[in-house]
Amino acid sequence: MSKKIVVPSYLAAMDRAEADPSAARFWVGLDVGYKNTAVCVLDCDGAIVHQVSMKSSATEIGRYLRKNFKSHVTLIGIESGGLTPHLTTKLRAQGVQVVVLDARQVHRVLSVKRNKTDTNDARGIAEITRTGREYLTEVYVKSNLCFEIRAYLTMRDRLVKQRRETEAMIRGLVRVYGGRIEGGTETAASYRSRAIDQMCLIADTEGVDLRPRVLPLLDLCEGFYVEANRIERELELLAASNPVCRRFMEIPGVGTITAVSFYSAIEDPTRFRHVDDVAAYLGLTPRVYQSGESLTHGGISKMGNQLTRTHLVGAATVMLSNTRSFSTLKDWGLKLSKRIGFNKAKVALARKLAIIMFSLWRDGTHFMAKAADVPAHRALMQSRLPA
């Protein structure tokens, strides 16, 4: 904004701010788009001071606020989204306070308006920031390192899924001609060998040569496998150099992927007041609906990071079915599976894992196989802390 603002509402607000310093407080709402961002500024009474649309650039937004509102901006509100971490980090570096609100909750609040426009959304976000922030969830913005780790985990997950989907497609193509590619392949090379054997058999018996069409797909599967392994090796090096992740991997069933995924999903354990809040944050606690005399406990909420929740459930499955070492945690999960079934038990064990991993991180302790050893070990670790 290079032009000077001459809107009457802005001039009147600045005159009040100069006359009464206590009134020099403004709240800003940003409705961020891929190219442009709608900006709305409110005064302490909720009246619109100025509205404008500008490029989605932290530099442009910061310059606009510094030039026109000096240091009178109390808080900037922005909803979570793809560009939110970058804009929030850059704006905070310029010395302004920014709060990130849950986009789903903001959408529910703004849906009461009849017309949905970027200008109305920015006005609504500014009003939520001014008066209703206590009722909405504030989103924690992670560091660049955590975003880099999450990017690696997402890429690996996508590569593994694409490889499995491509292999399933090839299996279906071969089955049309009576071929059968047995499952249980650990590597792309072993799957390729089995697929080529079946295509050669089909060429001999049916007179149909599928190799010119399927071999490029097999090359693609091998590429997926190689790239996913490369990412896993980098994550293993990262986990080996991180003392917190090394303590996580002391738990039977928790591997590199689960440890790194949980670490990057939480990042700062001090932002949770209670250990049970971690399970709720990851969507591993049941939904509760209460109205009058009715009280219903449903399935898990599945809120939060889906990928980390999947990793925790996978670790719980490995602990229940593949690990041989004894632990009180595993014994609890096995008894629970006999009572409520394996699928529900593994989700409950995943919730326990999230709480235990968070406790290890917060207290600086190590995993104890027997629950009876935990109090003594925790007291020992706390006694070693500097006074």
LUMVOLO-603647 format. One record per residue (C-alpha): x, y, z. Coordinates in steps of 0.001 Angstrom, whole numbers, padded with zeros to 6 digits, always signed. Example, Ala and Ser with C-alpha at 12.3 -4.5 7.8 and 13.67 -1.06 7.14 Angstrom:
2
+012300-004500+007800/+013670-001060+007140/
***
This chain:
387
+000000+000000+000000/+001966+002963-001283/-000987+005365-001318/-001975+007245+001803/-005278+006136+003329/-007895+008893+003300/-010943+006852+004322/-012951+008758+006958/-013192+005772+009287/-009405+005412+009283/-008777+009123+009860/-011289+009214+012716/-009740+006124+014344/-006231+007575+014176/-007452+010883+015633/-008984+008984+018566/-005765+007038+018999/-003718+010234+019236/-006171+011844+021630/-006585+008764+023836/-003605+006324+023819/-005747+003661+025511/-007918+003564+022371/-004914+002994+020108/-005613-000709+019737/-006439-002450+016475/-007237-006051+015582/-006478-007418+012124/-008100-010305+010280/-006436-011953+007273/-008303-014135+004791/-005395-015663+002913/-005687-016757-000699/-003125-018235-003034/-002476-014879-004739/-004305-012204-002741/-005172-011682+000917/-008142-009738+002230/-007240-007562+005221/-009707-006086+007694/-008738-003824+010607/-011105-003244+013559/-010837-000799+016439/-011495-001548+020102/-015251-001034+019581/-015432-003525+016684/-015933-000847+014033/-014225-001289+010675/-011225+000997+010360/-009989-000091+006960/-010403-002971+004484/-008073-003767+001622/-006897-006612-000609/-003200-007107-001293/-000687-009716-002385/-000249-012730-000119/+003156-011551+000987/+004304-011076+004570/+006484-008197+003441/+003552-006334+001871/+001231-006981+004805/+003855-005965+007360/+004681-002765+005467/+000995-001862+005254/+000489-002322+009006/+003667-000494+010040/+003022+002473+007765/-000624+003020+008593/-001050+001708+012145/+002483+002070+013564/+002737-000029+016731/-000964+000044+017553/-001778-003433+016150/-002778-005599+019123/-003221-008936+017386/-003436-010414+013899/-005784-013343+013304/-005311-015857+010505/-006892-019238+009860/-004820-022358+009287/-003949-023200+005689/-001158-023921+003247/+000421-020460+003330/-000261-019872+007015/+003042-021200+008482/+005139-019074+006133/+003119-015883+006655/+002916-016387+010414/+006653-016956+010804/+007550-013937+008683/+005041-011620+010387/+006184-012683+013857/+009761-011971+012780/+008624-008396+012066/+007554-007987+015694/+003772-008377+015433/+001707-010859+017400/-000127-013412+015254/-002645-016048+016327/-003533-018980+014060/-007099-020304+014356/-008454-023709+013369/-009893-023330+009852/-012753-025784+010466/-013917-023924+013545/-013572-020569+011820/-015634-021885+008898/-018457-022869+011238/-018515-019420+012787/-018386-017609+009457/-021096-019823+007933/-023755-017777+009755/-023199-014966+007263/-025485-014985+004263/-022858-014020+001687/-019440-015616+001747/-016827-013252+000362/-013169-012733+001135/-013996-009321+002622/-016661-010766+004914/-014354-013608+005944/-011561-011172+006852/-014052-009116+008888/-015241-012255+010682/-011691-013414+011459/-010855-009969+012852/-013955-010058+015065/-013098-013573+016301/-009592-012380+017098/-010961-009415+019035/-013686-011099+021093/-014041-014835+020499/-010537-016269+020512/-011124-018083+023823/-013821-020248+022240/-011743-021475+019298/-008670-023658+019151/-005387-021879+018608/-003129-023730+016178/+000522-024210+017069/+002908-023306+014239/+005839-025709+014096/+009429-024969+013190/+010917-025402+009732/+012698-028572+010886/+009414-030204+011830/+007855-029197+008514/+010822-030750+006730/+010370-033994+008679/+006638-034010+007952/+007386-033500+004267/+009673-036542+004284/+007059-038637+006080/+004343-037551+003660/+006500-038295+000614/+007410-041720+001948/+003783-042534+002712/+002709-041472-000773/+005480-043452-002462/+004583-046598-000525/+000891-046219-001391/+001608-045598-005076/+003833-048667-005236/+001159-050851-003613/-001580-049480-005873/+000527-050050-008985/+001388-053599-007917/-002301-054290-007242/-003182-052990-010695/-000588-055287-012309/-001901-058200-010275/-005383-057506-011632/-004179-057262-015244/-002417-060602-015010/-005388-062274-013327/-007566-061634-016393/-005446-064173-018305/-005331-066718-015508/-002065-065518-013983/-001542-065296-010256/+001169-063196-008605/+001580-064418-005051/+001653-061835-002305/+004110-061406+000527/+006840-059714-001507/+009220-057649+000597/+010986-055818-002233/+010110-054517-005673/+012713-056835-007214/+011045-059971-005846/+007642-058764-007039/+009114-058021-010472/+010530-061536-010706/+007179-063125-009866/+005317-060853-012275/+007682-061625-015177/+007347-065388-014505/+003578-065126-014713/+003679-063024-017889/+006001-065543-019532/+003601-068330-018554/+000664-066375-020028/+002605-065806-023251/+003210-069562-023573/-000301-070712-022693/-002542-067879-023926/-000426-066382-026659/-000686-062896-025119/+002512-060977-024348/+001883-058450-021565/+005528-057543-021031/+005689-054455-023305/+002827-052896-021335/+003646-054074-017821/+007442-053763-017684/+007319-049913-017579/+004968-050191-014619/+007371-052559-012883/+010177-050052-013460/+007955-047437-011858/+007404-049671-008816/+011133-050122-008413/+011617-046369-008577/+009012-045904-005840/+010742-048530-003714/+014219-047034-004125/+013089-043490-003334/+011080-044597-000280/+014128-046480+001036/+016302-043408+000550/+013890-041314+002612/+013784-044008+005306/+017576-044007+005578/+017603-040238+006044/+014933-040517+008734/+016939-043256+010456/+019973-040981+010600/+017820-038203+012006/+016316-040483+014655/+019739-041849+015627/+021030-038311+016257/+017988-037303+018337/+018059-038486+022000/+014275-038158+022331/+013633-040401+019323/+016168-042912+020633/+014192-043177+023874/+010993-043635+021890/+012525-046549+019991/+013252-048365+023252/+009542-049209+023326/+008845-052597+021654/+007055-052031+018351/+008068-048373+017984/+010425-047937+015048/+012095-045050+013320/+009029-043854+011407/+006740-043828+014453/+009336-042111+016645/+010106-039366+014136/+006436-038924+013282/+005434-038468+016932/+008352-036112+017571/+007478-033859+014631/+003757-033895+015455/+004337-032646+019010/+007681-030766+018811/+007161-028895+022091/+005822-031005+025001/+005357-027957+027217/+002351-026779+025205/+000230-029587+026713/-000934-029159+030302/-001977-032800+030833/-000676-036033+029341/-004185-037050+028275/-004354-033963+026057/-001861-035577+023671/-004191-038477+022897/-007044-036032+022251/-004761-033884+020076/-003994-036915+017885/-007650-037969+017655/-007301-041164+019713/-009999-040390+022284/-013720-041202+021809/-016237-038574+020815/-018757-037599+023505/-022241-036292+022749/-024404-035161+025647/-027809-033513+025423/-030260-033584+028294/-030519-037128+029598/-028652-038712+026682/-024922-039397+026855/-023256-041167+023943/-019646-042263+023632/-018782-042839+019987/-015664-043905+018142/-012390-042030+018269/-012566-038464+017033/-009843-038899+014345/-008887-035271+014781/-005330-034050+014432/-002626-035556+012277/-003876-038653+010478/-000413-039877+009483/+000944-039887+013039/-002221-041577+014283/-001751-044286+011650/+001873-044775+012704/+000882-045156+016355/-001813-047714+015520/+000733-049592+013392/+003213-049620+016279/+000504-050922+018606/-000300-053687+016104/+003358-054719+015952/+003589-054755+019746/+000547-057004+020090/+001332-059435+017283/+005062-059430+016450/+007099-058553+019539/+008331-061318+021853/+009614-059287+024793/+007351-059026+027822/+005989-055703+029054/+003109-054658+031249/+001829-052550+028372/+001711-055499+025974/+000085-057702+028603/-002600-055062+029124/-003234-054870+025377/-003517-058651+024985/-006010-058917+027826/-008010-056057+026355/-008056-057672+022896/-009625-060840+024353/-012352-058757+025921/-013222-056185+023213/-011506-057520+020063/-008131-056933+018426/-009104-053877+016336/-010417-051872+019273/-007569-053025+021481/-004875-051817+019091/-006451-048336+018984/-006611-048253+022777/-002983-049369+022924/-002046-046632+020450/-003576-044108+022833/-001514-045582+025672/+001600-045398+023492/+001023-041708+022770/+000693-040962+026498/+003756-043038+027417/+005924-041510+024687/+004888-038034+025776/+005690-038874+029413/+009129-040186+028452/+009785-036972+026577/+008507-034632+029290/+010164-036405+032248/+013388-037393+030510/+012869-041039+031472/+013289-044349+029651/+010757-047061+028897/+010301-049613+031679/+008914-053010+030728/+007347-053467+034136/+004985-050797+035396/+006173-051374+038969/+009634-050036+038034/+008360-046702+036690/+008069-044679+039961/+011583-045580+041117/+013055-044840+037691/+011263-041499+037449/+012483-040505+040923/+016028-041478+039961/+015967-039417+036759/+014507-036389+038557/+017208-036588+041238/+019845-036248+038528/+018404-032984+037262/+020364-029863+038225/+018891-027992+041167/
***
